Amino acid sequence: MWFDVAAALQAVTAGEAHPSPVAAPPAKVAEVAEVAEVAEVAEVAAPPAPKLDDEGAIFAAIRAGRHRPGAIATATRLGVTQTYQLLDTMQAEGRIHVARDGRISASPVS
């Protein structure tokens, strides 16, 4: 239900008692498909540039004196979960050694 302001103003100025508040619908209402086309026009953003090798960043943090998972996560900015997952993988593959007290060191190259 649309209210035609121009028709109501004309009726009031002409002295009519109560103009009809219902007017014809607007000439064109945007269809859903037309609105969706706007979203399709945008270009797809390029993928982010590859980061420094995550395991390399962990080794760099260990060489810099970070020997605990939290310190390594902070130094590498990888996030705690990703850091713990990488540390577990690296330990299982023998690339790092985790001492009983939790201190992490790079395994010697064989």
All heavy atoms as an XYZ file, in Angstrom:
793
protein
N       0.847     -1.161      0.000
C       0.000      0.000      0.000
C       0.896      1.229      0.000
O       1.713      1.405      0.887
C      -0.870     -0.049      1.255
C      -1.885      0.986      1.343
S      -2.965      0.459      2.700
C      -3.916      1.864      2.877
N       0.712      2.101     -0.997
C       1.562      3.274     -1.155
C       0.756      4.534     -0.939
O      -0.385      4.627     -1.344
C       2.171      3.297     -2.559
C       2.996      2.093     -2.831
C       2.595      0.953     -3.431
C       4.345      1.904     -2.471
N       3.604      0.048     -3.481
C       4.719      0.619     -2.893
C       5.300      2.687     -1.837
C       5.980      0.108     -2.709
C       6.559      2.162     -1.661
C       6.888      0.891     -2.092
N       1.341      5.502     -0.306
C       0.691      6.786     -0.078
C       1.242      7.779     -1.081
O       2.446      8.000     -1.156
C       0.964      7.273      1.353
C       0.322      8.597      1.656
C      -1.045      8.689      1.837
C       1.089      9.747      1.760
C      -1.639      9.896      2.126
C       0.501     10.961      2.044
C      -0.865     11.033      2.228
N       0.353      8.374     -1.875
C       0.761      9.334     -2.889
C       0.678     10.732     -2.287
O      -0.409     11.310     -2.142
C      -0.146      9.208     -4.116
C       0.356     10.027     -5.289
O       1.321     10.792     -5.121
O      -0.224      9.891     -6.383
N       1.820     11.298     -1.907
C       1.870     12.597     -1.248
C       1.395     13.690     -2.198
O       0.636     14.591     -1.808
C       3.300     12.887     -0.740
C       3.406     14.276     -0.154
C       3.711     11.838      0.271
N       1.816     13.633     -3.451
C       1.436     14.677     -4.417
C      -0.073     14.720     -4.617
O      -0.684     15.795     -4.640
C       2.147     14.444     -5.742
N      -0.707     13.547     -4.728
C      -2.159     13.508     -4.914
C      -2.873     14.018     -3.661
O      -3.879     14.735     -3.751
C      -2.612     12.090     -5.248
N      -2.362     13.661     -2.489
C      -2.984     14.120     -1.250
C      -2.861     15.629     -1.111
O      -3.820     16.307     -0.722
C      -2.332     13.421     -0.054
N      -1.706     16.188     -1.444
C      -1.516     17.642     -1.369
C      -2.428     18.356     -2.351
O      -3.041     19.378     -2.014
C      -0.042     17.985     -1.647
C       0.316     19.456     -1.579
C       0.036     20.006     -0.182
C       1.772     19.667     -1.942
N      -2.547     17.821     -3.539
C      -3.427     18.428     -4.542
C      -4.884     18.369     -4.073
O      -5.631     19.339     -4.227
C      -3.266     17.694     -5.872
C      -4.059     18.330     -7.001
C      -3.848     17.586     -8.309
O      -3.365     16.459     -8.320
N      -4.213     18.217     -9.409
N      -5.294     17.263     -3.462
C      -6.666     17.138     -2.984
C      -6.924     18.100     -1.831
O      -7.999     18.709     -1.750
C      -6.933     15.700     -2.539
N      -5.959     18.277     -0.952
C      -6.132     19.179      0.183
C      -6.221     20.619     -0.307
O      -7.069     21.402      0.139
C      -4.984     18.997      1.211
C      -5.003     20.103      2.257
C      -5.098     17.641      1.885
N      -5.371     20.998     -1.238
C      -5.395     22.381     -1.739
C      -6.626     22.650     -2.595
O      -7.066     23.792     -2.700
C      -4.116     22.691     -2.549
O      -3.963     21.735     -3.592
C      -2.900     22.705     -1.655
N      -7.207     21.598     -3.192
C      -8.414     21.774     -3.994
C      -9.657     21.807     -3.118
O     -10.742     22.112     -3.591
C      -8.532     20.659     -5.027
N      -9.519     21.499     -1.835
C     -10.647     21.572     -0.932
C     -11.411     20.287     -0.767
O     -12.472     20.268     -0.159
N     -10.923     19.185     -1.275
C     -11.617     17.915     -1.105
C     -11.511     17.487      0.353
O     -10.571     17.813      1.062
C     -11.012     16.848     -2.017
C     -11.231     17.135     -3.501
C     -10.602     16.067     -4.378
O     -10.255     14.973     -3.873
O     -10.440     16.336     -5.562
N     -12.456     16.719      0.806
C     -12.535     16.350      2.213
C     -11.396     15.413      2.620
O     -10.540     15.781      3.405
C     -13.873     15.706      2.510
N     -11.390     14.189      2.148
C     -10.362     13.210      2.519
C      -9.864     12.523      1.261
O     -10.588     11.729      0.671
C     -10.942     12.151      3.475
C     -11.314     12.730      4.807
N     -10.395     13.130      5.724
C     -12.526     12.973      5.357
C     -11.006     13.596      6.799
N     -12.313     13.516      6.589
N      -8.633     12.804      0.883
C      -8.105     12.133     -0.310
C      -7.791     10.667     -0.018
O      -7.579     10.283      1.122
C      -6.823     12.894     -0.608
C      -6.390     13.447      0.703
C      -7.663     13.721      1.470
N      -7.791      9.903     -1.052
C      -7.470      8.483     -0.901
C      -5.975      8.334     -0.632
O      -5.164      8.853     -1.389
C      -7.843      7.728     -2.173
O      -7.369      6.405     -2.081
N      -5.602      7.642      0.459
C      -4.179      7.505      0.764
C      -3.472      6.441     -0.085
O      -2.291      6.312     -0.024
C      -4.173      7.078      2.227
C      -5.450      6.361      2.396
C      -6.425      7.056      1.482
N      -4.232      5.696     -0.902
C      -3.637      4.628     -1.683
C      -3.366      5.134     -3.083
O      -4.224      5.710     -3.726
C      -4.574      3.406     -1.740
C      -3.954      2.303     -2.585
C      -4.867      2.909     -0.340
N      -2.139      4.927     -3.542
C      -1.760      5.321     -4.892
C      -1.252      4.085     -5.623
O      -1.087      3.022     -5.036
C      -0.670      6.373     -4.836
N      -0.979      4.258     -6.888
C      -0.434      3.156     -7.676
C       0.978      2.834     -7.170
O       1.676      3.716     -6.694
C      -0.391      3.555     -9.142
N       1.375      1.583     -7.241
C       2.723      1.230     -6.803
C       3.764      1.942     -7.670
O       3.459      2.391     -8.763
C       2.786     -0.287     -6.979
C       1.696     -0.618     -7.922
C       0.648      0.434     -7.768
N       4.974      2.061     -7.193
C       6.001      2.729     -7.977
C       6.212      2.028     -9.310
O       5.878      0.850     -9.473
C       7.247      2.636     -7.110
C       6.941      1.700     -6.005
C       5.470      1.572     -5.934
N       6.753      2.753    -10.246
C       6.900      2.249    -11.603
C       7.732      0.966    -11.655
O       7.410      0.048    -12.377
C       7.539      3.311    -12.490
N       8.806      0.890    -10.876
C       9.645     -0.292    -10.950
C      10.206     -0.596     -9.567
O      10.736      0.270     -8.909
C      10.803     -0.072    -11.912
C      11.668     -1.291    -12.048
C      12.688     -1.127    -13.150
C      13.331     -2.435    -13.443
N      14.591     -2.691    -13.009
N      10.067     -1.831     -9.168
C      10.657     -2.304     -7.915
C      11.800     -3.231     -8.312
O      11.642     -4.087     -9.169
C       9.618     -3.056     -7.056
C      10.259     -3.631     -5.820
C       8.467     -2.149     -6.706
N      12.949     -3.055     -7.686
C      14.106     -3.883     -8.020
C      13.815     -5.344     -7.717
O      13.307     -5.680     -6.657
C      15.330     -3.419     -7.236
N      14.130     -6.182     -8.667
C      13.957     -7.614     -8.494
C      15.181     -8.183     -7.775
O      16.257     -7.597     -7.798
C      13.797     -8.304     -9.850
C      12.566     -7.852    -10.617
C      11.274     -8.302     -9.961
O      11.246     -9.389     -9.379
O      10.296     -7.535    -10.030
N      15.006     -9.330     -7.157
C      16.105     -9.958     -6.429
C      17.274    -10.233     -7.363
O      18.433    -10.025     -7.015
C      15.632    -11.259     -5.748
C      16.799    -11.992     -5.118
C      14.569    -10.947     -4.719
N      17.001    -10.675     -8.580
C      18.069    -10.986     -9.526
C      18.884     -9.739     -9.856
O      20.094     -9.804    -10.054
C      17.480    -11.585    -10.799
N      18.229     -8.579     -9.935
C      18.943     -7.347    -10.239
C      19.853     -6.947     -9.081
O      20.961     -6.476     -9.287
C      17.964     -6.217    -10.533
C      17.185     -6.423    -11.817
C      16.083     -5.392    -11.984
O      15.985     -4.480    -11.153
O      15.336     -5.514    -12.956
N      19.386     -7.127     -7.866
C      20.198     -6.807     -6.702
C      21.385     -7.757     -6.638
O      22.502     -7.365     -6.324
C      19.365     -6.871     -5.412
C      20.226     -6.646     -4.194
C      18.241     -5.851     -5.470
N      21.170     -9.018     -6.972
C      22.251    -10.001     -6.929
C      23.309     -9.695     -7.979
O      24.479     -9.973     -7.774
C      21.690    -11.398     -7.141
N      22.929     -9.108     -9.110
C      23.897     -8.765    -10.138
C      24.926     -7.782     -9.611
O      26.090     -7.833     -9.979
C      23.194     -8.163    -11.350
C      22.458     -9.176    -12.190
C      21.781     -8.530    -13.384
O      22.333     -7.567    -13.924
O      20.707     -8.998    -13.753
N      24.535     -6.894     -8.754
C      25.465     -5.920     -8.201
C      26.583     -6.635     -7.457
O      27.752     -6.289     -7.570
C      24.734     -4.930     -7.269
C      25.707     -4.006     -6.597
C      23.700     -4.160     -8.057
N      26.256     -7.669     -6.716
C      27.261     -8.408     -5.957
C      28.202     -9.165     -6.880
O      29.361     -9.347     -6.577
C      26.581     -9.369     -4.997
N      27.714     -9.602     -8.034
C      28.551    -10.364     -8.945
C      29.561     -9.496     -9.678
O      30.543     -9.996    -10.186
C      27.683    -11.097     -9.961
C      26.830    -12.182     -9.343
C      25.874    -12.801    -10.331
O      25.668    -12.237    -11.418
O      25.320    -13.847     -9.994
N      29.361     -8.205     -9.727
C      30.244     -7.308    -10.452
C      31.590     -7.170     -9.752
O      32.621     -7.006    -10.378
C      29.584     -5.919    -10.620
C      30.540     -4.932    -11.234
C      28.341     -6.064    -11.474
N      31.606     -7.259     -8.433
C      32.839     -7.073     -7.667
C      33.867     -8.123     -8.059
O      33.553     -9.285     -8.283
C      32.541     -7.162     -6.182
N      35.118     -7.699     -8.143
C      36.210     -8.603     -8.469
C      36.540     -9.476     -7.259
O      36.422     -9.038     -6.125
C      37.454     -7.809     -8.869
C      37.320     -7.108    -10.192
C      37.281     -8.074    -11.351
O      37.985     -9.091    -11.305
O      36.514     -7.809    -12.291
N      36.969    -10.666     -7.513
C      37.387    -11.558     -6.443
C      38.768    -11.088     -5.987
O      39.655    -10.859     -6.805
C      37.451    -13.016     -6.931
C      37.997    -13.926     -5.864
C      36.080    -13.459     -7.391
N      38.931    -10.929     -4.689
C      40.208    -10.462     -4.151
C      41.290    -11.500     -4.401
O      41.041    -12.701     -4.365
C      40.077    -10.191     -2.654
N      42.492    -11.018     -4.646
C      43.620    -11.917     -4.864
C      43.942    -12.646     -3.565
O      43.763    -12.098     -2.485
C      44.832    -11.123     -5.321
N      44.381    -13.878     -3.651
C      44.733    -14.595     -2.428
C      45.891    -13.893     -1.733
O      46.710    -13.246     -2.385
C      45.139    -15.986     -2.928
C      45.474    -15.807     -4.362
C      44.640    -14.659     -4.849
N      45.955    -14.001     -0.407
C      47.042    -13.328      0.303
C      48.396    -13.895     -0.096
O      48.508    -15.050     -0.489
C      46.736    -13.609      1.780
C      45.841    -14.791      1.768
C      45.081    -14.750      0.470
N      49.391    -13.060     -0.004
C      50.751    -13.494     -0.345
C      51.186    -14.595      0.611
O      50.821    -14.577      1.790
C      51.701    -12.313     -0.248
N      51.937    -15.558      0.126
C      52.358    -16.647      1.014
C      53.224    -16.122      2.150
O      54.051    -15.241      1.961
C      53.139    -17.580      0.100
C      53.440    -16.804     -1.119
C      52.442    -15.708     -1.215
N      52.981    -16.672      3.349
C      53.749    -16.265      4.519
C      55.084    -16.993      4.539
O      55.297    -17.956      3.817
C      52.980    -16.604      5.800
C      51.733    -15.817      5.985
C      50.985    -16.062      7.268
C      51.479    -17.118      8.171
N      50.720    -17.286      9.383
N      55.945    -16.507      5.407
C      57.199    -17.195      5.659
C      56.854    -18.621      6.072
O      55.865    -18.861      6.756
C      57.946    -16.481      6.790
C      59.215    -17.134      7.308
C      60.290    -17.097      6.228
C      59.701    -16.404      8.549
N      57.656    -19.554      5.646
C      57.439    -20.950      6.007
C      57.230    -21.046      7.514
O      58.071    -20.610      8.300
C      58.650    -21.771      5.571
C      58.524    -23.233      5.913
O      57.396    -23.742      5.976
O      59.570    -23.867      6.126
N      56.091    -21.591      7.926
C      55.739    -21.640      9.344
C      56.754    -22.427     10.164
O      57.130    -22.013     11.255
C      54.344    -22.241      9.518
C      53.262    -21.364      8.919
O      53.516    -20.161      8.725
O      52.171    -21.887      8.649
N      57.197    -23.560      9.654
C      58.189    -24.340     10.391
C      59.519    -23.594     10.455
O      60.225    -23.645     11.461
C      58.354    -25.720      9.772
C      57.138    -26.593      9.981
C      57.323    -28.005      9.465
O      58.463    -28.366      9.064
O      56.343    -28.755      9.473
N      59.863    -22.887      9.398
C      61.072    -22.068      9.412
C      60.978    -20.977     10.465
O      61.960    -20.653     11.146
N      59.781    -20.411     10.620
C      59.581    -19.384     11.643
C      59.738    -19.980     13.040
O      60.278    -19.331     13.940
C      58.193    -18.760     11.482
N      59.274    -21.212     13.215
C      59.431    -21.874     14.513
C      60.906    -22.113     14.811
O      61.384    -21.836     15.914
C      58.618    -23.183     14.560
C      57.121    -22.847     14.616
C      59.035    -24.045     15.753
C      56.206    -24.042     14.547
N      61.659    -22.598     13.818
C      63.094    -22.801     14.028
C      63.800    -21.485     14.327
O      64.693    -21.430     15.164
C      63.736    -23.493     12.823
C      63.487    -24.975     12.780
C      62.863    -25.557     11.688
C      63.888    -25.799     13.820
C      62.638    -26.926     11.646
C      63.667    -27.169     13.789
C      63.043    -27.729     12.690
N      63.402    -20.409     13.653
C      64.003    -19.093     13.915
C      63.707    -18.655     15.349
O      64.576    -18.087     16.024
C      63.476    -18.068     12.917
N      62.501    -18.923     15.824
C      62.139    -18.554     17.195
C      62.947    -19.371     18.199
O      63.404    -18.846     19.220
C      60.641    -18.759     17.423
N      63.169    -20.658     17.909
C      63.962    -21.499     18.808
C      65.405    -20.991     18.848
O      66.000    -20.871     19.915
C      63.894    -22.986     18.379
C      62.466    -23.524     18.593
C      64.905    -23.830     19.152
C      62.227    -24.904     17.998
N      65.956    -20.655     17.670
C      67.326    -20.131     17.629
C      67.433    -18.795     18.354
O      68.486    -18.450     18.878
C      67.785    -19.973     16.176
C      68.170    -21.276     15.516
C      68.873    -21.045     14.186
N      68.068    -20.278     13.244
C      67.192    -20.807     12.392
N      66.993    -22.105     12.374
N      66.515    -20.042     11.576
N      66.328    -18.037     18.400
C      66.331    -16.731     19.077
C      66.126    -16.874     20.580
O      66.043    -15.866     21.287
C      65.252    -15.828     18.481
N      66.013    -18.099     21.089
C      65.910    -18.305     22.525
C      64.508    -18.570     23.030
O      64.283    -18.619     24.237
N      63.558    -18.764     22.156
C      62.195    -19.107     22.572
C      62.118    -20.628     22.651
O      62.192    -21.293     21.619
C      61.144    -18.582     21.590
C      61.219    -17.123     21.206
C      61.098    -16.223     22.403
N      60.804    -14.837     22.092
C      61.705    -13.947     21.699
N      62.944    -14.307     21.500
N      61.360    -12.697     21.489
N      61.987    -21.171     23.849
C      62.019    -22.627     24.005
C      60.740    -23.193     24.589
O      60.699    -24.367     24.966
C      63.210    -23.028     24.882
C      64.521    -22.642     24.280
N      65.069    -23.293     23.205
C      65.389    -21.633     24.581
C      66.214    -22.732     22.882
N      66.431    -21.716     23.700
N      59.694    -22.397     24.688
C      58.399    -22.854     25.197
C      57.341    -22.608     24.114
O      57.433    -21.648     23.342
C      58.006    -22.092     26.463
C      59.022    -22.154     27.562
C      58.909    -23.458     28.287
N      59.889    -23.480     29.384
C      60.263    -24.551     29.986
N      59.728    -25.707     29.651
N      61.161    -24.522     30.939
N      56.306    -23.445     24.061
C      55.282    -23.280     23.017
C      54.641    -21.893     23.007
O      54.431    -21.312     21.931
C      54.255    -24.368     23.349
C      55.031    -25.401     24.087
C      56.069    -24.645     24.868
N      54.328    -21.358     24.177
C      53.694    -20.036     24.215
C      54.596    -18.951     23.679
O      54.161    -18.065     22.939
N      55.883    -19.012     24.041
C      56.836    -18.023     23.552
C      57.035    -18.153     22.042
O      57.161    -17.150     21.328
C      58.168    -18.183     24.276
N      57.039    -19.388     21.564
C      57.181    -19.617     20.121
C      55.951    -19.090     19.384
O      56.060    -18.432     18.349
C      57.413    -21.111     19.829
C      58.769    -21.533     20.385
C      57.327    -21.393     18.337
C      59.014    -23.030     20.360
N      54.766    -19.356     19.924
C      53.530    -18.864     19.299
C      53.515    -17.345     19.249
O      53.113    -16.747     18.250
C      52.307    -19.387     20.055
N      53.969    -16.706     20.320
C      54.008    -15.248     20.356
C      55.020    -14.703     19.359
O      54.736    -13.752     18.625
C      54.360    -14.761     21.781
O      53.380    -15.271     22.683
C      54.393    -13.251     21.853
N      56.192    -15.318     19.298
C      57.242    -14.836     18.405
C      56.880    -15.017     16.935
O      57.172    -14.160     16.108
C      58.552    -15.561     18.711
N      56.227    -16.121     16.618
C      55.904    -16.411     15.213
C      54.579    -15.806     14.769
O      54.319    -15.707     13.583
C      55.840    -17.929     14.978
O      54.844    -18.486     15.831
C      57.178    -18.580     15.231
N      53.732    -15.454     15.751
C      52.389    -14.915     15.470
C      51.537    -15.892     14.665
O      50.722    -15.504     13.847
C      52.468    -13.567     14.758
C      53.135    -12.521     15.589
C      53.152    -11.210     14.910
N      53.868    -10.267     15.755
C      53.803     -8.977     15.614
N      53.072     -8.453     14.684
N      54.489     -8.192     16.409
N      51.740    -17.170     14.900
C      50.954    -18.193     14.213
C      49.664    -18.521     14.940
O      48.755    -19.074     14.346
C      51.778    -19.483     14.071
C      53.005    -19.416     13.186
C      53.774    -20.720     13.269
C      52.610    -19.118     11.760
N      49.604    -18.223     16.205
C      48.459    -18.627     16.996
C      48.802    -19.886     17.760
O      49.604    -20.708     17.307
N      48.212    -20.023     18.910
C      48.564    -21.123     19.808
C      48.210    -22.476     19.203
O      49.028    -23.397     19.209
C      47.867    -20.935     21.179
C      48.138    -22.112     22.089
C      48.337    -19.650     21.827
N      47.011    -22.615     18.681
C      46.585    -23.911     18.156
C      47.475    -24.359     17.008
O      47.958    -25.496     16.984
C      45.118    -23.851     17.699
O      44.309    -23.466     18.803
C      44.651    -25.190     17.147
N      47.713    -23.478     16.060
C      48.550    -23.838     14.911
C      49.978    -24.143     15.356
O      50.607    -25.081     14.864
C      48.546    -22.724     13.877
C      49.297    -23.094     12.621
C      49.236    -22.008     11.564
O      48.665    -20.946     11.772
N      49.837    -22.273     10.427
N      50.489    -23.379     16.314
C      51.843    -23.626     16.810
C      51.939    -24.995     17.465
O      52.868    -25.768     17.183
C      52.270    -22.528     17.798
O      52.220    -21.264     17.132
C      53.662    -22.770     18.326
N      50.986    -25.320     18.347
C      51.013    -26.639     19.000
C      50.895    -27.765     17.963
O      51.570    -28.791     18.075
C      49.893    -26.770     20.036
C      50.277    -26.256     21.402
C      49.891    -24.985     21.817
C      51.029    -27.033     22.276
C      50.242    -24.510     23.074
C      51.381    -26.571     23.529
C      50.986    -25.305     23.925
O      51.343    -24.852     25.155
N      50.062    -27.590     16.953
C      49.918    -28.623     15.933
C      51.219    -28.813     15.162
O      51.647    -29.949     14.901
C      48.772    -28.274     14.983
C      47.409    -28.387     15.620
C      46.296    -27.848     14.739
O      46.531    -27.159     13.752
N      45.061    -28.155     15.115
N      51.859    -27.707     14.801
C      53.128    -27.805     14.082
C      54.221    -28.419     14.962
O      55.016    -29.233     14.498
C      53.559    -26.432     13.581
C      52.809    -25.910     12.363
C      53.139    -24.446     12.115
C      53.147    -26.738     11.140
N      54.255    -28.023     16.231
C      55.246    -28.589     17.143
C      55.052    -30.094     17.301
O      56.025    -30.860     17.318
C      55.199    -27.886     18.505
C      55.713    -26.445     18.524
C      55.417    -25.797     19.874
C      57.195    -26.384     18.192
N      53.797    -30.524     17.409
C      53.522    -31.963     17.508
C      54.005    -32.696     16.262
O      54.617    -33.767     16.345
C      52.027    -32.216     17.719
C      51.547    -31.854     19.105
O      52.394    -31.709     20.021
O      50.316    -31.698     19.279
N      53.712    -32.134     15.090
C      54.134    -32.751     13.833
C      55.651    -32.794     13.735
O      56.240    -33.820     13.371
C      53.561    -31.976     12.635
O      52.141    -31.966     12.733
C      53.979    -32.588     11.315
N      56.300    -31.683     14.080
C      57.755    -31.611     13.999
C      58.410    -32.575     14.983
O      59.439    -33.177     14.672
C      58.213    -30.169     14.247
C      57.785    -29.213     13.144
S      58.019    -27.479     13.581
C      59.803    -27.356     13.522
N      57.818    -32.750     16.159
C      58.351    -33.688     17.138
C      58.188    -35.128     16.643
O      59.104    -35.943     16.754
C      57.664    -33.518     18.483
C      58.210    -34.438     19.553
C      57.480    -34.303     20.880
O      56.442    -33.651     20.965
N      58.033    -34.920     21.920
N      57.020    -35.427     16.093
C      56.774    -36.783     15.597
C      57.723    -37.136     14.452
O      58.115    -38.299     14.300
C      55.325    -36.912     15.134
N      58.099    -36.140     13.660
C      59.011    -36.373     12.534
C      60.479    -36.261     12.954
O      61.368    -36.425     12.119
C      58.693    -35.406     11.401
C      57.322    -35.665     10.792
C      56.908    -34.610      9.788
O      57.634    -33.597      9.618
O      55.854    -34.794      9.167
N      60.740    -35.944     14.231
C      62.094    -35.904     14.743
C      62.865    -34.627     14.452
O      64.087    -34.598     14.602
N      62.200    -33.573     14.042
C      62.906    -32.324     13.724
C      63.137    -31.447     14.952
O      63.990    -30.577     14.923
C      62.137    -31.552     12.646
C      62.170    -32.295     11.308
C      61.721    -31.421     10.174
N      60.415    -30.828     10.401
C      59.273    -31.333      9.942
N      59.271    -32.438      9.248
N      58.138    -30.735     10.187
N      62.343    -31.665     16.015
C      62.561    -30.948     17.270
C      62.553    -31.971     18.402
O      62.032    -33.082     18.257
C      61.492    -29.857     17.538
C      60.103    -30.464     17.653
C      61.564    -28.758     16.500
C      59.043    -29.492     18.162
N      63.119    -31.556     19.524
C      63.130    -32.400     20.713
C      62.451    -31.627     21.839
O      62.737    -30.448     22.040
C      64.569    -32.743     21.109
C      64.650    -33.486     22.394
N      64.251    -34.793     22.528
C      65.048    -33.098     23.628
C      64.420    -35.180     23.771
N      64.899    -34.167     24.472
N      61.562    -32.291     22.558
C      60.899    -31.684     23.700
C      61.387    -32.402     24.944
O      61.176    -33.610     25.108
C      59.358    -31.770     23.584
C      58.704    -31.117     24.779
C      58.883    -31.136     22.293
N      62.075    -31.657     25.814
C      62.608    -32.231     27.049
C      61.476    -32.486     28.037
O      60.346    -32.020     27.858
C      63.636    -31.274     27.650
N      61.784    -33.218     29.102
C      60.768    -33.526     30.116
C      60.190    -32.271     30.751
O      59.029    -32.246     31.134
C      61.361    -34.400     31.209
C      61.581    -35.793     30.762
C      62.065    -36.635     31.905
N      61.869    -38.022     31.557
C      61.800    -38.987     32.424
N      61.938    -38.736     33.704
N      61.620    -40.218     32.038
N      61.010    -31.223     30.875
C      60.516    -29.981     31.488
C      59.761    -29.100     30.486
O      59.323    -28.016     30.814
C      61.671    -29.193     32.122
C      62.682    -28.687     31.102
O      62.574    -29.052     29.909
O      63.583    -27.927     31.506
N      59.610    -29.569     29.244
C      58.860    -28.833     28.240
C      59.700    -27.938     27.350
O      59.199    -27.313     26.433
N      60.997    -27.884     27.604
C      61.888    -27.046     26.811
C      62.052    -27.661     25.417
O      62.337    -28.842     25.271
C      63.235    -26.943     27.523
C      64.211    -26.033     26.846
C      65.480    -25.954     27.696
N      66.546    -25.299     26.983
C      66.720    -23.978     26.965
N      65.904    -23.204     27.634
N      67.703    -23.455     26.282
N      61.892    -26.826     24.409
C      61.938    -27.278     23.015
C      63.278    -26.871     22.417
O      63.724    -25.728     22.593
C      60.785    -26.681     22.201
C      59.451    -27.154     22.786
C      60.892    -27.051     20.735
C      58.240    -26.463     22.221
N      63.890    -27.800     21.702
C      65.134    -27.493     20.994
C      65.104    -28.164     19.637
O      64.372    -29.137     19.416
C      66.341    -27.972     21.807
O      66.263    -29.364     22.013
N      65.885    -27.635     18.722
C      65.971    -28.228     17.396
C      66.789    -29.498     17.501
O      67.809    -29.542     18.194
C      66.616    -27.248     16.421
N      66.335    -30.531     16.852
C      67.078    -31.799     16.869
C      68.325    -31.651     16.010
O      68.293    -30.995     14.959
C      66.214    -32.931     16.341
O      65.129    -33.160     17.201
N      69.405    -32.266     16.406
C      70.615    -32.205     15.579
C      70.385    -32.906     14.253
O      69.655    -33.906     14.182
C      71.673    -32.921     16.409
C      70.953    -33.658     17.476
C      69.597    -33.039     17.613
N      70.973    -32.357     13.216
C      70.824    -32.949     11.877
C      71.672    -34.194     11.834
O      72.838    -34.199     12.192
C      71.268    -31.930     10.801
C      71.143    -32.569      9.423
C      70.467    -30.672     10.897
N      71.068    -35.286     11.372
C      71.817    -36.551     11.334
C      72.480    -36.746      9.999
O      72.240    -36.160      9.036
C      70.913    -37.725     11.640
O      69.742    -37.698     10.869
